[in-house]
Amino acid sequence: MSCPRPLLLFFLLLLLVRTAAASDVSTLPEKWSVTRAVHFALENSPDSRIVKRRIQSAQAAIIAARAAYYPQVLLSGGYSRTNNPMYSFGNILNQSQFSQNIDFNNPGTSDDLNLTGTIQYRLYNGGRDKAGINAARAQEKAAHLEQDTIYRRLGFEVVRSFYSIVQAEDNVQAQQSSLQAIDVSLQSARARYDVGDLLKADLLNLEVQKSRAAESLIQARHGLSLAKQGFLNLLGLKQGQVKLDTTQPADQTIPEKITFEARPELARLDAMIIAAEELVRQAQGGHYPTADIFGSYQVDKGFEFDEGSGNSWMAGLKVNYLLFDGKRTSANVYQARARLRELKEQRRKLELAFNYEVEQARLALQLADEQLQVTEKMVEQAVESARLSRERFKEGVLLSTDLISVENRLTDARVHNLMAKAARKIAIADLRRAAGLVQFDK
C-alpha cells in the first residue's frame, strides 16, 4: 500500500523543519569567547533587531516624503442613472445629445457611464515638501546612529556579563577550595579528638565552619547560574549551555584620548536637531500659498439615447492661499520650535552626563588597578599564613578558632582578587563605552 501524497509531503516538511532547527543549533559554538559573544549578540539580540526595523521605517518615511515631487495620477469610473433635471441635462450635454426639443425643466431620465483620468502636480507649497524630505533624511541618519548606540551599549553589557561569569566561576572554585581545606583540617581535628588531644568544642567549631563553607558554595553556584542565564538573554537565546573560552586573546586597549565627543548619542541628537529645524521650516510653510497644475480627460457614454457619447478635457492652474485657519499654523510653528529647543537642552544635558561618565569610568579603572595590586599581595600573604597555620594546627599548637579565622581570610583574599581581576576587565570595557568606542578594535 503506497503512502498518500499529502501525508508524504507532510513528513518531508517536518524533516526539513527539524533539519533547519538542527542546523541553527549547530551554528552555536561549543565555547564562547568574549569577541564571539559580542558579535553574536549584535546580530541576534532583540535590541539590535528592533533598531534595524526602525531604520527600515525611517527609510520608508523618506520614500513617502519624496512622493511629493511626483505628480498624482487618478483614474476613476462609474455608472449612474437619474431623472434629476440638472444632472440629466448635464449627461445629455456630455454625451453630445442636445437638441432644441429638450425641455430644460424636465429633460427626462438619462444614464451615464463615465471614465475620467486626472493628473495633478504641485508647483509650490512654501517649501514644505523639501523640508519634509530633509527631515526624513535626518531622521534616517538618527536611526542609524541609534543602532550604533545600541551596539556599543550591548557590546559592553556582553563583556560585563562574560567577565561576571568568569568571576562567578572563580568564586565557585575559591569556595570549593575553602571547603576542601576545612574538610582536611576537620579530618585532622577528628583524629586529634579521638586521641584526646582536642576539645569537643573545637571540633564542633570546625564542623560549623564546614557547614558555612558549604552554604557559601551553594550561593556561589546559584550566582553562577544566574550569570549564565543573563548572558544567554543578552545573546537572544532562551536556553543553552554556557562554556567560556578565556584562552582567546581579547585584550581591550585603553584609549589614549579619553573624551565623550565620539559618543553616537550626541551625533544622533545632532541629527534629530537638524530634523527638528526642518520640521520648523515645514510648519512655517503653512503661511505661504500653494500652486498646482492639473489636467483631466473625461469619456461619457449613455444608453438612453442612440449613439450617446462624448469626450472632454480640462487643464489649468490653481492657487490657494489660506487667509485664516484659527491660528493652527502659528501653533504648529510654536510646537515645532519648542521641540527644537527641547532637543538642544537634551544635548547639553547629555554632554554633562557623558563628561561625568568618562571621569567615573577613568576613576573606576584606576581603582581596579590599585585593588588588583593590593589583592594579589593579600593572596600571597594569606596562602603562606594558611599553610603555616594548618601545620601548627596538626601539631596542636593552634586553636581551631584561629585556624578558622585564617581560612576565612584566605577565602576573602582570593575572592577579592578575583573580583579585582574581573572589575579591571569591566572597567576597561566601560571606559571604551564612555568614550564612544566599540569594545574590540578588530
C-alpha positions as CSV (number, residue, x, y, z in Angstrom):
1,M,0.0,0.0,0.0
2,S,1.6,3.3,-1.1
3,C,1.8,6.3,1.2
4,P,-0.8,9.1,0.2
5,R,0.9,12.1,-1.3
6,P,-0.3,14.7,1.2
7,L,1.0,12.6,4.1
8,L,4.3,12.2,2.3
9,L,4.6,15.9,1.8
10,F,3.8,16.5,5.5
11,F,6.7,14.2,6.6
12,L,9.1,15.8,4.2
13,L,8.2,19.2,5.5
14,L,8.6,18.0,9.1
15,L,12.0,16.6,8.2
16,L,13.1,20.0,6.7
17,V,12.0,21.9,9.8
18,R,13.9,19.6,12.1
19,T,17.0,19.8,9.8
20,A,16.8,23.6,9.9
21,A,16.4,23.6,13.6
22,A,19.4,21.3,14.0
23,S,21.5,23.5,11.7
24,D,20.6,26.5,13.8
25,V,21.8,24.7,17.0
26,S,24.9,23.5,15.3
27,T,25.9,27.1,14.5
28,L,26.3,27.9,18.2
29,P,29.9,27.5,19.3
30,E,30.8,24.9,22.0
31,K,32.7,27.6,23.9
32,W,32.0,31.3,23.8
33,S,34.9,33.7,23.5
34,V,34.2,37.2,24.5
35,T,34.6,38.5,21.0
36,R,32.4,35.8,19.5
37,A,29.7,36.6,22.1
38,V,29.8,40.3,21.3
39,H,29.4,39.7,17.5
40,F,26.7,37.1,18.1
41,A,24.7,39.5,20.3
42,L,24.9,42.3,17.8
43,E,23.3,40.0,15.2
44,N,20.7,38.1,17.3
45,S,19.8,40.3,20.3
46,P,16.2,41.6,20.2
47,D,17.5,45.1,20.7
48,S,19.7,45.0,17.6
49,R,16.8,43.6,15.5
50,I,14.4,46.2,16.8
51,V,16.6,49.1,15.8
52,K,17.0,47.6,12.3
53,R,13.3,47.7,11.9
54,R,13.4,51.4,13.0
55,I,15.9,52.1,10.2
56,Q,13.7,50.4,7.7
57,S,10.8,52.5,8.9
58,A,12.9,55.7,8.6
59,Q,13.8,54.7,5.0
60,A,10.2,54.2,4.2
61,A,9.5,57.7,5.5
62,I,12.0,59.1,3.0
63,I,10.2,57.4,0.2
64,A,6.9,58.8,1.4
65,A,8.3,62.3,1.7
66,R,9.8,62.1,-1.9
67,A,6.3,61.3,-3.2
68,A,5.6,65.0,-3.1
69,Y,8.0,65.5,-6.0
70,Y,5.9,63.3,-8.3
71,P,2.6,64.0,-10.0
72,Q,-0.6,62.4,-8.7
73,V,-2.4,60.4,-11.3
74,L,-6.0,59.3,-10.7
75,L,-8.3,57.1,-12.8
76,S,-11.9,57.0,-11.8
77,G,-15.1,55.5,-13.4
78,G,-18.7,54.9,-12.6
79,Y,-22.2,54.4,-13.9
80,S,-25.3,56.5,-12.9
81,R,-28.9,56.8,-13.9
82,T,-31.0,59.8,-12.9
83,N,-34.1,61.9,-13.6
84,N,-32.8,65.0,-11.8
85,P,-33.2,67.8,-14.3
86,M,-29.7,69.4,-13.6
87,Y,-27.8,66.1,-13.7
88,S,-29.8,64.6,-16.5
89,F,-29.3,67.7,-18.7
90,G,-25.6,67.6,-17.9
91,N,-25.5,64.0,-19.1
92,I,-27.2,65.0,-22.3
93,L,-24.6,67.7,-22.9
94,N,-21.6,65.5,-22.1
95,Q,-22.9,62.8,-24.5
96,S,-23.4,65.4,-27.3
97,Q,-27.2,64.7,-27.5
98,F,-28.6,68.2,-27.1
99,S,-31.5,69.3,-29.3
100,Q,-33.9,72.1,-29.4
101,N,-36.8,69.8,-28.4
102,I,-35.4,69.1,-24.9
103,D,-37.5,70.6,-22.0
104,F,-34.9,72.1,-19.7
105,N,-37.2,71.7,-16.7
106,N,-37.9,68.1,-17.4
107,P,-35.2,66.6,-19.7
108,G,-36.3,63.1,-18.8
109,T,-34.3,60.1,-17.5
110,S,-30.7,59.7,-18.6
111,D,-27.8,57.4,-17.7
112,D,-24.1,57.9,-17.9
113,L,-21.0,55.6,-18.0
114,N,-18.1,57.8,-17.0
115,L,-14.3,57.3,-17.2
116,T,-12.1,60.1,-16.1
117,G,-8.3,60.4,-15.9
118,T,-6.7,63.2,-13.9
119,I,-3.1,64.3,-13.3
120,Q,-2.1,66.9,-10.8
121,Y,1.3,68.3,-9.9
122,R,2.1,70.7,-7.1
123,L,4.4,73.5,-8.2
124,Y,4.8,75.3,-4.9
125,N,3.8,74.9,-1.3
126,G,6.0,77.2,0.7
127,G,9.0,74.7,0.9
128,R,7.1,72.2,3.0
129,D,7.9,69.2,0.7
130,K,11.6,69.9,0.6
131,A,11.7,70.4,4.4
132,G,9.8,67.1,4.9
133,I,12.4,65.3,2.8
134,N,15.3,66.8,4.7
135,A,13.7,66.0,8.0
136,A,13.1,62.4,6.9
137,R,16.8,62.0,5.8
138,A,17.9,63.4,9.1
139,Q,15.7,61.0,11.0
140,E,17.1,58.1,9.0
141,K,20.6,59.2,10.0
142,A,19.4,59.4,13.6
143,A,18.1,55.8,13.3
144,H,21.5,54.6,12.1
145,L,23.2,56.4,15.0
146,E,20.7,54.8,17.4
147,Q,21.9,51.5,16.0
148,D,25.5,52.5,16.8
149,T,24.4,53.5,20.3
150,I,22.7,50.2,20.9
151,Y,25.6,48.2,19.5
152,R,28.1,49.9,21.8
153,R,25.9,49.5,24.9
154,L,25.1,45.9,24.0
155,G,28.7,45.1,23.4
156,F,29.6,46.5,26.9
157,E,26.8,44.5,28.5
158,V,28.0,41.3,26.9
159,V,31.6,41.9,28.0
160,R,30.4,42.7,31.5
161,S,28.3,39.6,31.6
162,F,31.1,37.5,30.2
163,Y,33.5,38.5,32.9
164,S,30.8,38.3,35.6
165,I,30.6,34.6,34.7
166,V,34.4,34.3,34.9
167,Q,34.2,35.9,38.3
168,A,31.4,33.7,39.4
169,E,33.2,30.5,38.2
170,D,36.4,31.6,40.0
171,N,34.3,32.3,43.1
172,V,32.9,28.8,43.0
173,Q,36.4,27.4,42.7
174,A,37.5,29.6,45.6
175,Q,34.6,28.3,47.8
176,Q,35.3,24.8,46.8
177,S,39.0,25.2,47.8
178,S,37.9,26.7,51.1
179,L,35.6,23.8,51.7
180,Q,38.3,21.3,50.9
181,A,40.8,23.0,53.2
182,I,38.2,23.0,56.0
183,D,37.5,19.3,55.4
184,V,41.2,18.4,55.6
185,S,41.5,20.4,58.8
186,L,38.4,18.7,60.1
187,Q,39.9,15.2,59.5
188,S,43.0,16.2,61.4
189,A,40.8,17.6,64.2
190,R,38.8,14.3,64.4
191,A,42.0,12.3,64.7
192,R,43.2,14.6,67.5
193,Y,39.8,14.4,69.2
194,D,39.9,10.6,69.1
195,V,43.2,10.5,70.9
196,G,42.0,13.1,73.4
197,D,44.2,15.9,72.1
198,L,41.4,18.3,71.1
199,L,38.4,19.6,72.9
200,K,34.9,18.7,71.5
201,A,34.1,22.5,71.3
202,D,37.0,23.0,68.9
203,L,35.8,20.1,66.8
204,L,32.3,21.5,66.7
205,N,33.6,24.9,65.7
206,L,35.3,23.3,62.6
207,E,32.1,21.4,61.7
208,V,30.1,24.6,61.9
209,Q,32.7,26.3,59.7
210,K,32.4,23.5,57.2
211,S,28.6,24.0,57.0
212,R,29.1,27.7,56.4
213,A,31.6,26.9,53.7
214,A,29.1,24.5,52.1
215,E,26.4,27.2,52.2
216,S,28.7,29.8,50.6
217,L,29.5,27.3,47.9
218,I,25.7,26.8,47.2
219,Q,25.2,30.6,47.0
220,A,28.2,30.9,44.6
221,R,26.8,28.2,42.3
222,H,23.4,29.9,42.4
223,G,25.1,33.2,41.4
224,L,26.9,31.4,38.6
225,S,23.6,30.0,37.2
226,L,22.0,33.5,37.2
227,A,25.0,35.0,35.5
228,K,24.9,32.4,32.7
229,Q,21.2,32.9,32.2
230,G,21.7,36.7,31.9
231,F,24.5,36.0,29.4
232,L,22.1,33.9,27.3
233,N,19.5,36.6,27.5
234,L,21.9,39.2,26.1
235,L,22.7,36.9,23.2
236,G,19.0,36.5,22.4
237,L,18.9,32.8,23.4
238,K,16.3,31.3,25.8
239,Q,18.4,28.4,26.9
240,G,21.7,26.6,26.2
241,Q,25.0,25.5,27.6
242,V,27.4,28.3,28.6
243,K,31.0,27.4,28.4
244,L,33.5,30.2,28.2
245,D,36.8,30.2,26.3
246,T,39.1,32.6,28.1
247,T,42.2,31.4,26.2
248,Q,41.4,33.5,23.1
249,P,43.2,36.9,23.0
250,A,40.7,39.6,23.7
251,D,42.7,42.3,25.4
252,Q,40.9,45.7,25.1
253,T,43.2,48.6,24.6
254,I,42.8,51.6,26.8
255,P,42.0,54.7,24.7
256,E,44.8,57.2,24.7
257,K,42.4,60.2,24.4
258,I,39.5,59.8,26.8
259,T,36.7,62.0,25.6
260,F,33.0,61.8,25.0
261,E,33.0,63.6,21.7
262,A,32.8,60.3,19.7
263,R,29.6,59.2,21.5
264,P,27.0,58.2,18.9
265,E,24.2,59.5,21.2
266,L,25.5,63.1,20.6
267,A,25.6,62.6,16.8
268,R,22.1,61.1,17.0
269,L,20.8,64.2,18.8
270,D,22.5,66.4,16.3
271,A,20.7,64.6,13.5
272,M,17.4,64.9,15.4
273,I,18.1,68.7,15.9
274,I,18.5,69.0,12.1
275,A,15.3,67.1,11.6
276,A,13.5,69.4,14.1
277,E,14.8,72.5,12.3
278,E,13.4,71.2,9.0
279,L,10.1,70.5,10.7
280,V,10.0,74.1,11.9
281,R,10.5,75.2,8.2
282,Q,7.8,72.8,7.2
283,A,5.4,74.3,9.7
284,Q,6.3,77.8,8.6
285,G,5.3,76.8,5.0
286,G,1.7,76.9,6.2
287,H,1.9,80.7,6.0
288,Y,2.5,80.6,2.2
289,P,0.2,79.8,-0.7
290,T,0.1,76.6,-2.8
291,A,0.1,76.3,-6.5
292,D,-0.9,73.3,-8.6
293,I,-1.3,72.5,-12.3
294,F,-3.8,69.9,-13.3
295,G,-5.3,68.2,-16.4
296,S,-8.1,65.7,-16.9
297,Y,-9.7,63.8,-19.8
298,Q,-13.3,62.5,-19.5
299,V,-15.2,60.0,-21.5
300,D,-19.1,59.7,-21.1
301,K,-21.3,57.1,-22.7
302,G,-25.1,56.9,-22.4
303,F,-27.6,54.1,-23.3
304,E,-30.8,56.0,-23.1
305,F,-30.1,57.8,-26.4
306,D,-28.7,56.2,-29.5
307,E,-25.1,56.8,-30.1
308,G,-24.9,58.9,-26.9
309,S,-21.3,59.5,-26.2
310,G,-18.8,62.4,-25.8
311,N,-15.3,63.2,-24.7
312,S,-14.0,66.3,-22.9
313,W,-10.8,67.6,-21.3
314,M,-9.8,70.3,-18.8
315,A,-6.5,71.8,-17.8
316,G,-5.4,74.7,-15.7
317,L,-3.5,76.3,-12.8
318,K,-4.9,76.6,-9.3
319,V,-3.5,78.8,-6.5
320,N,-4.8,78.6,-2.9
321,Y,-4.0,80.9,-0.1
322,L,-5.4,80.3,3.4
323,L,-6.2,83.7,4.9
324,F,-7.2,82.4,8.4
325,D,-7.0,79.0,9.9
326,G,-7.8,79.7,13.6
327,K,-4.0,80.2,14.3
328,R,-3.4,76.5,13.6
329,T,-0.3,77.2,11.5
330,S,1.1,79.5,14.2
331,A,0.5,76.8,16.8
332,N,2.3,74.2,14.7
333,V,5.3,76.5,14.3
334,Y,5.4,77.2,18.0
335,Q,5.2,73.5,18.8
336,A,8.0,72.7,16.3
337,R,10.2,75.4,17.8
338,A,9.5,74.1,21.3
339,R,10.6,70.6,20.2
340,L,13.7,72.1,18.7
341,R,14.6,73.9,21.9
342,E,13.9,70.7,23.9
343,L,16.4,68.7,21.8
344,K,19.1,71.3,22.2
345,E,18.7,71.2,26.0
346,Q,18.8,67.4,25.9
347,R,22.1,67.6,24.1
348,R,23.5,70.0,26.7
349,K,22.3,67.6,29.4
350,L,23.9,64.7,27.6
351,E,27.2,66.5,27.4
352,L,27.2,67.0,31.2
353,A,26.2,63.4,31.8
354,F,28.8,62.0,29.4
355,N,31.6,64.1,30.9
356,Y,30.7,62.6,34.3
357,E,30.6,59.1,32.9
358,V,34.1,59.4,31.3
359,E,35.5,60.7,34.6
360,Q,33.7,58.0,36.5
361,A,35.0,55.2,34.2
362,R,38.5,56.6,34.4
363,L,38.5,56.6,38.2
364,A,36.9,53.1,38.2
365,L,39.8,51.8,36.1
366,Q,42.3,53.5,38.3
367,L,40.7,51.9,41.4
368,A,40.6,48.5,39.8
369,D,44.3,48.7,39.0
370,E,45.1,49.6,42.6
371,Q,42.8,47.0,44.1
372,L,44.4,44.3,41.8
373,Q,47.8,45.1,43.1
374,V,46.7,45.1,46.7
375,T,44.7,41.8,46.5
376,E,47.5,40.0,44.7
377,K,49.7,40.8,47.7
378,M,46.9,39.8,50.1
379,V,46.6,36.4,48.4
380,E,50.3,35.7,48.6
381,Q,50.3,36.5,52.3
382,A,47.1,34.6,53.1
383,V,48.3,31.5,51.3
384,E,51.5,31.4,53.3
385,S,49.7,32.2,56.5
386,A,47.2,29.4,55.9
387,R,49.9,26.9,55.1
388,L,51.8,27.7,58.4
389,S,48.5,27.7,60.4
390,R,47.5,24.3,59.1
391,E,50.8,22.8,60.1
392,R,50.6,24.4,63.6
393,F,47.1,23.0,64.0
394,K,48.2,19.5,63.1
395,E,50.9,19.8,65.7
396,G,48.3,21.0,68.3
397,V,49.8,24.4,68.9
398,L,46.9,26.4,67.2
399,L,43.3,26.7,68.3
400,S,40.5,25.8,65.9
401,T,39.1,29.3,66.1
402,D,42.4,30.8,65.0
403,L,42.5,28.3,62.1
404,I,39.0,29.2,61.1
405,S,40.0,32.9,61.0
406,V,43.0,32.2,58.9
407,E,40.9,30.1,56.4
408,N,38.3,32.8,56.2
409,R,41.0,35.4,55.4
410,L,42.4,33.3,52.7
411,T,39.0,32.8,51.1
412,D,38.2,36.5,51.3
413,A,41.6,37.4,49.8
414,R,41.0,35.0,46.9
415,V,37.5,36.3,46.3
416,H,38.6,39.9,46.4
417,N,41.5,39.2,44.0
418,L,39.1,37.5,41.5
419,M,36.7,40.4,41.8
420,A,39.5,42.9,41.2
421,K,40.6,41.0,38.0
422,A,37.1,40.9,36.7
423,A,36.5,44.5,37.7
424,R,39.5,45.7,35.8
425,K,38.3,44.0,32.6
426,I,34.8,45.5,33.1
427,A,36.3,48.9,33.9
428,I,38.2,48.9,30.6
429,A,35.1,47.9,28.7
430,D,33.1,50.7,30.5
431,L,35.8,53.2,29.7
432,R,35.6,52.3,26.0
433,R,31.9,52.6,26.1
434,A,32.0,56.0,27.8
435,A,34.5,57.2,25.1
436,G,32.1,56.1,22.4
437,L,34.3,53.2,21.1
438,V,33.5,49.7,20.1
439,Q,34.7,47.0,22.5
440,F,37.2,45.4,20.2
441,D,39.3,47.2,17.6
442,K,39.1,44.2,15.3
